[in-house]
């Protein structure tokens, strides 16, 4: 069964758009100054923490899915009990769940959360997360992939640490299509008319399309966005694009209703297990590298314990065990050698998978897009959702 997407579908204008507006500078009361973010840390005397994550996003025991080997090992090593809660199904939905507490300078009941980088940017702008103590996280400082070290929303990764990463590229069925896809422009060929899908989420879709237009996505501008919208509108009107999707693009690709689509690398690895003809390509023009990142919200009562857990997952052996289960891009390059040395052939083969450990050629094509600012979001969401039909 395919794990649910780690990237949120941006909802139609409504509650989430209003929350996006809240994140702007026009609501001074929303911003929390650095000196007001921390509560008294109880970590030393209270050996526990609460961790909110997405479903199916941690290793489990093959015989007992309720057991989580890496997490249990951390508890045994440290004596810290972890309340692991699989409660995040959508970035915007989770933001709505915990934002009232953060807005009112109250504890959320969570010491550690995992959200997508574009949502992390919102939390950083609002001052709703605490800076981590890197002196207490030597593995993070040493092992974090250089490609992920300094996104525009969090230079130097002071407030966030990638949990898992991924690539937004193109998936296609090589056998059914009968040819290779190398560029985004290949999607607009006549033999794919009505057999192409794009992602419906604003934050998920735009970067790849901009890269195809030669835009540096680390510093794109509003004009770039509107130009891409015009191009997409033309492909919609011509019938080239079949539809816009959430993570259900995988069903269309498997059925053959769609022959090529915008896709996430982690999903394609799972699809390939059943159909090796499904390919994933990082276009020659480049693709977006993204991450779901660990953050410590304001007023967390067990900050030091949470920092210790974050650093634990940057131990290469632990990162390798997690990567072998979730199959997303591993943010710890040193885990590749660990997997390669495995006596299990299938596990060792994962070390050679460029969708888990991108090779040098692929890495040169990857970039982290600068996030959509609060001031841009309302305008951009309105236009994009009008095209998508949300």
C-alpha positions as CSV (number, residue, x, y, z in Angstrom):
1,X,0.0,0.0,0.0
2,X,1.3,3.4,-0.9
3,X,2.1,5.7,2.1
4,X,0.2,8.9,2.0
5,X,2.0,11.9,0.5
6,X,4.1,13.9,2.9
7,X,3.3,17.0,0.9
8,X,0.0,18.8,1.6
9,X,-2.7,19.5,-0.9
10,X,-3.4,23.2,-0.7
11,X,-7.1,23.6,0.0
12,X,-9.4,26.0,-1.8
13,X,-9.5,29.5,-0.4
14,X,-11.1,29.4,3.0
15,X,-9.8,28.4,6.4
16,X,-6.2,27.7,5.3
17,X,-6.0,30.8,3.3
18,X,-7.1,32.8,6.3
19,X,-4.5,31.1,8.4
20,X,-2.0,32.0,5.7
21,X,-3.0,35.6,6.0
22,X,-2.5,35.4,9.7
23,X,1.1,34.5,9.1
24,X,1.7,37.9,7.5
25,X,3.2,41.0,9.0
26,X,-0.2,42.6,9.1
27,X,-1.1,40.7,12.3
28,X,1.6,41.8,14.8
29,X,0.0,39.9,17.7
30,X,0.7,36.6,15.9
31,X,4.5,37.0,16.0
32,X,6.3,35.7,19.0
33,X,9.6,37.4,19.9
34,X,12.6,35.1,20.6
35,X,12.5,35.8,24.4
36,X,8.9,34.7,24.7
37,X,9.2,31.3,23.0
38,X,10.6,29.1,25.7
39,X,9.0,27.6,28.8
40,X,11.0,26.1,31.7
41,X,12.5,22.9,30.3
42,X,11.6,19.9,32.3
43,X,13.7,17.4,30.4
44,X,16.2,16.7,33.2
45,X,13.7,15.5,35.7
46,X,10.9,14.4,33.3
47,X,12.3,11.8,30.9
48,X,9.7,11.9,28.2
49,X,8.6,13.8,25.1
50,X,5.7,13.9,22.7
51,X,6.4,13.6,19.0
52,X,3.8,14.3,16.3
53,X,4.4,12.7,12.9
54,X,2.7,11.6,9.7
55,X,1.3,8.0,9.4
56,X,3.6,5.3,8.0
57,X,6.6,7.5,8.4
58,X,8.8,5.5,10.7
59,X,10.3,2.0,10.6
60,X,8.1,-0.7,12.1
61,X,8.7,-4.4,13.0
62,X,7.8,-6.7,10.1
63,X,6.0,-9.0,12.6
64,X,4.4,-6.3,14.8
65,X,3.6,-3.0,13.1
66,X,3.0,-1.5,16.6
67,X,6.7,-1.8,17.3
68,X,9.1,0.9,16.0
69,X,12.7,-0.5,16.3
70,X,14.7,2.8,16.0
71,X,12.4,4.6,18.4
72,X,12.5,1.7,20.9
73,X,16.3,1.7,20.7
74,X,16.4,5.4,21.6
75,X,14.2,4.8,24.6
76,X,16.4,2.0,25.8
77,X,19.6,4.0,25.3
78,X,18.4,7.2,26.9
79,X,15.6,6.3,29.3
80,X,13.4,8.8,27.6
81,X,9.9,7.7,27.0
82,X,8.5,8.9,23.6
83,X,4.8,9.4,23.1
84,X,4.7,8.9,19.3
85,X,1.5,10.3,17.8
86,X,0.6,9.7,14.1
87,X,-1.7,12.7,13.8
88,X,-0.4,14.8,10.9
89,X,-2.4,14.1,7.7
90,X,-2.2,17.5,6.1
91,X,0.1,20.5,6.8
92,X,-2.7,23.1,6.7
93,X,-5.0,20.9,8.9
94,X,-2.3,20.4,11.5
95,X,-1.5,24.2,11.4
96,X,-5.1,24.8,12.2
97,X,-5.1,22.3,15.0
98,X,-2.1,23.8,17.0
99,X,-2.2,27.5,15.9
100,X,-4.7,28.6,18.6
101,X,-2.3,27.5,21.3
102,X,0.7,29.1,19.6
103,X,-1.1,32.3,18.9
104,X,-2.0,32.6,22.6
105,X,1.5,31.7,23.8
106,X,0.3,28.3,25.2
107,X,1.8,24.9,25.2
108,X,0.7,22.7,22.3
109,X,1.2,19.3,24.1
110,X,3.8,18.4,21.5
111,X,7.6,18.7,21.9
112,X,8.5,17.7,18.4
113,X,6.6,18.0,15.1
114,X,7.3,17.0,11.5
115,X,6.0,19.4,8.8
116,X,6.9,20.2,5.2
117,X,9.4,22.9,4.6
118,X,7.0,25.4,3.1
119,X,4.9,25.1,6.3
120,X,8.1,25.3,8.4
121,X,8.7,28.7,6.7
122,X,5.3,29.9,8.1
123,X,6.2,28.8,11.6
124,X,9.7,30.5,11.4
125,X,8.2,33.8,10.2
126,X,5.7,33.7,13.1
127,X,8.3,32.9,15.7
128,X,6.3,29.8,16.7
129,X,9.3,27.4,16.9
130,X,12.4,27.5,19.1
131,X,16.0,27.6,17.9
132,X,17.7,24.3,18.5
133,X,20.9,23.9,20.4
134,X,23.3,22.6,17.9
135,X,26.0,22.2,20.5
136,X,23.8,19.4,21.8
137,X,23.4,17.9,18.3
138,X,26.9,17.0,17.1
139,X,25.5,14.4,14.6
140,X,23.2,16.9,12.9
141,X,26.1,19.4,12.6
142,X,28.3,16.7,11.1
143,X,26.0,14.5,9.0
144,X,23.3,16.8,7.5
145,X,23.5,16.7,3.7
146,X,25.0,20.0,2.4
147,X,22.2,20.4,-0.1
148,X,19.7,20.7,2.8
149,X,21.7,22.9,5.1
150,X,20.5,26.4,4.4
151,X,17.1,26.9,2.8
152,X,15.9,30.4,2.3
153,X,13.3,30.2,5.1
154,X,15.9,29.0,7.7
155,X,19.5,29.9,6.8
156,X,21.8,27.5,8.6
157,X,18.9,25.4,9.7
158,X,18.6,27.0,13.2
159,X,15.0,26.1,13.7
160,X,14.5,23.0,11.6
161,X,16.2,19.7,10.9
162,X,15.2,17.5,7.9
163,X,13.6,14.3,8.9
164,X,13.3,12.9,5.4
165,X,13.7,14.5,2.0
166,X,12.3,14.0,-1.5
167,X,12.3,15.2,-5.0
168,X,9.4,16.5,-7.1
169,X,10.0,15.3,-10.6
170,X,8.3,13.4,-13.4
171,X,7.0,9.8,-13.3
172,X,6.1,8.0,-16.4
173,X,5.3,4.5,-17.8
174,X,8.1,3.7,-20.2
175,X,6.5,0.7,-21.7
176,X,3.1,2.3,-22.4
177,X,4.6,5.6,-23.6
178,X,7.2,3.9,-25.7
179,X,9.9,6.6,-25.2
180,X,12.0,8.4,-22.7
181,X,11.1,11.6,-20.9
182,X,14.0,13.9,-20.2
183,X,12.6,17.4,-19.9
184,X,9.4,19.0,-18.6
185,X,8.7,20.1,-22.2
186,X,8.3,16.5,-23.2
187,X,5.0,16.5,-21.3
188,X,3.5,18.7,-23.9
189,X,4.2,16.4,-26.9
190,X,1.2,15.4,-29.0
191,X,1.4,11.7,-27.9
192,X,0.6,12.7,-24.4
193,X,-2.4,14.8,-25.0
194,X,-5.0,14.2,-22.3
195,X,-2.6,11.7,-20.5
196,X,-0.7,14.2,-18.3
197,X,-1.4,15.2,-14.7
198,X,0.1,17.9,-12.5
199,X,0.0,18.3,-8.8
200,X,-2.9,20.4,-7.5
201,X,-1.1,21.9,-4.5
202,X,0.4,25.3,-5.1
203,X,3.4,24.7,-3.0
204,X,4.0,21.3,-4.6
205,X,3.6,22.2,-8.3
206,X,5.2,25.6,-9.2
207,X,8.9,25.0,-8.7
208,X,9.4,22.2,-11.3
209,X,7.4,24.2,-13.9
210,X,9.6,27.3,-13.2
211,X,12.8,25.3,-13.6
212,X,11.6,24.2,-17.0
213,X,11.4,27.9,-17.8
214,X,15.0,28.5,-16.8
215,X,14.1,30.1,-13.5
216,X,16.4,29.9,-10.5
217,X,13.8,28.7,-7.9
218,X,15.9,29.8,-5.0
219,X,15.1,33.4,-5.9
220,X,12.0,33.4,-8.2
221,X,9.8,36.4,-8.5
222,X,6.1,37.1,-8.8
223,X,6.4,37.6,-12.6
224,X,7.8,34.1,-12.9
225,X,4.8,32.7,-11.1
226,X,2.3,34.4,-13.3
227,X,4.1,33.5,-16.4
228,X,4.0,29.8,-15.4
229,X,0.3,30.1,-14.7
230,X,-0.3,31.4,-18.2
231,X,1.6,28.4,-19.6
232,X,-0.4,26.0,-17.5
233,X,-3.7,27.6,-18.5
234,X,-2.8,27.1,-22.2
235,X,-2.2,23.4,-21.6
236,X,-5.4,23.1,-19.7
237,X,-7.4,24.7,-22.5
238,X,-5.7,22.6,-25.2
239,X,-6.7,19.4,-23.4
240,X,-3.1,18.4,-22.8
241,X,-3.5,18.2,-19.0
242,X,-6.0,15.5,-18.0
243,X,-6.4,16.7,-14.4
244,X,-4.7,18.1,-11.3
245,X,-4.2,15.6,-8.5
246,X,-3.2,15.1,-4.9
247,X,-1.4,11.9,-4.2
248,X,-4.0,10.0,-6.2
249,X,-1.8,10.5,-9.3
250,X,-0.4,7.1,-8.5
251,X,-3.7,5.4,-9.3
252,X,-3.9,7.1,-12.7
253,X,-0.3,6.1,-13.5
254,X,-0.9,2.5,-12.5
255,X,-4.1,2.2,-14.5
256,X,-2.7,3.8,-17.6
257,X,-5.2,6.7,-17.6
258,X,-2.1,8.9,-17.2
259,X,1.2,8.1,-18.9
260,X,3.3,10.9,-17.4
261,X,2.8,13.1,-14.3
262,X,4.3,15.3,-11.8
263,X,5.3,13.0,-8.9
264,X,7.3,12.5,-5.7
265,X,10.3,10.3,-5.7
266,X,9.3,8.3,-2.6
267,X,6.0,7.3,-4.2
268,X,7.7,6.1,-7.3
269,X,10.0,3.8,-5.5
270,X,7.0,2.0,-4.1
271,X,5.3,1.9,-7.5
272,X,8.4,0.4,-9.0
273,X,8.2,-2.6,-6.7
274,X,5.1,-3.7,-8.6
275,X,5.9,-2.2,-12.0
276,X,9.5,-1.7,-13.0
277,X,8.4,0.1,-16.2
278,X,7.5,3.1,-14.1
279,X,10.4,5.5,-14.2
280,X,11.2,8.7,-12.3
281,X,13.2,11.4,-13.9
282,X,14.8,14.5,-12.6
283,X,14.5,16.7,-15.7
284,X,17.6,18.1,-17.4
285,X,16.4,21.6,-16.3
286,X,16.3,20.6,-12.7
287,X,13.9,19.5,-10.0
288,X,12.8,20.6,-6.5
289,X,14.4,19.1,-3.5
290,X,12.2,19.4,-0.4
291,X,12.1,18.1,3.1
292,X,9.8,17.3,5.9
293,X,11.5,18.7,8.9
294,X,11.6,18.3,12.6
295,X,10.8,21.4,14.7
296,X,10.3,22.2,18.4
297,X,7.2,24.4,18.9
298,X,7.1,27.3,21.4
299,X,6.5,26.5,25.0
300,X,7.6,22.8,24.6
301,X,8.3,21.4,28.0
302,X,10.9,18.8,26.9
303,X,13.1,20.7,24.5
304,X,16.4,19.1,25.5
305,X,14.9,15.6,25.2
306,X,13.5,16.5,21.7
307,X,16.9,17.8,20.6
308,X,18.4,14.6,21.7
309,X,16.0,12.5,19.7
310,X,16.6,14.7,16.6
311,X,20.3,14.1,16.9
312,X,19.8,10.4,17.4
313,X,18.2,10.1,14.0
314,X,21.4,11.5,12.5
315,X,23.5,8.6,13.6
316,X,24.3,7.0,10.2
317,X,23.2,3.5,11.4
318,X,19.9,4.8,12.6
319,X,19.3,6.9,9.5
320,X,20.1,3.9,7.3
321,X,17.5,1.8,9.2
322,X,14.9,4.5,8.7
323,X,15.8,5.0,5.1
324,X,15.5,1.3,4.3
325,X,11.9,1.4,5.5
326,X,10.5,4.8,4.3
327,X,12.4,4.9,1.0
328,X,12.6,8.7,0.7
329,X,15.8,10.7,0.1
330,X,17.9,10.2,3.1
331,X,19.3,13.5,4.6
332,X,22.3,11.6,6.0
333,X,24.7,10.7,3.1
334,X,26.8,8.6,5.5
335,X,23.9,6.2,5.8
336,X,24.7,5.0,2.2
337,X,27.8,3.1,3.3
338,X,25.9,1.5,6.1
339,X,23.3,0.1,3.7
340,X,25.9,-0.9,1.2
341,X,27.6,-3.1,3.8
342,X,24.4,-5.0,4.6
343,X,24.5,-8.7,4.2
344,X,20.9,-8.6,2.9
345,X,21.0,-8.1,-0.9
346,X,17.8,-6.1,-1.1
347,X,18.9,-3.8,1.7
348,X,22.4,-3.3,0.1
349,X,20.7,-2.5,-3.2
350,X,19.0,0.5,-1.7
351,X,22.4,2.2,-1.3
352,X,22.6,2.4,-5.1
353,X,19.1,3.8,-5.6
354,X,19.5,7.5,-6.7
355,X,16.1,8.3,-5.3
356,X,17.3,7.5,-1.8
357,X,20.9,8.7,-2.3
358,X,21.0,11.0,-5.4
359,X,24.1,10.6,-7.5
360,X,26.4,13.4,-8.4
361,X,24.6,14.2,-11.7
362,X,21.2,14.3,-10.1
363,X,22.5,16.4,-7.2
364,X,23.7,19.1,-9.6
365,X,20.1,19.4,-10.8
366,X,18.4,19.7,-7.4
367,X,17.5,23.0,-5.6
368,X,15.4,24.0,-2.7
369,X,12.7,26.6,-3.8
370,X,12.3,29.7,-1.8
371,X,9.0,29.7,-0.1
372,X,5.9,31.6,-0.9
373,X,5.7,34.6,1.4
374,X,2.6,35.5,3.5
375,X,2.1,38.6,1.3
376,X,2.1,36.5,-1.9
377,X,0.0,33.6,-0.7
378,X,-3.5,35.0,-1.0
379,X,-2.9,36.4,-4.5
380,X,-1.1,33.3,-5.8
381,X,-3.5,30.8,-4.2
382,X,-6.5,32.6,-5.8
383,X,-5.0,32.4,-9.3
384,X,-3.6,28.8,-8.9
385,X,-6.8,27.4,-7.5
386,X,-8.8,29.0,-10.3
387,X,-6.7,27.1,-12.8
388,X,-6.8,23.9,-10.9
389,X,-10.5,24.1,-10.2
390,X,-10.3,24.1,-6.4
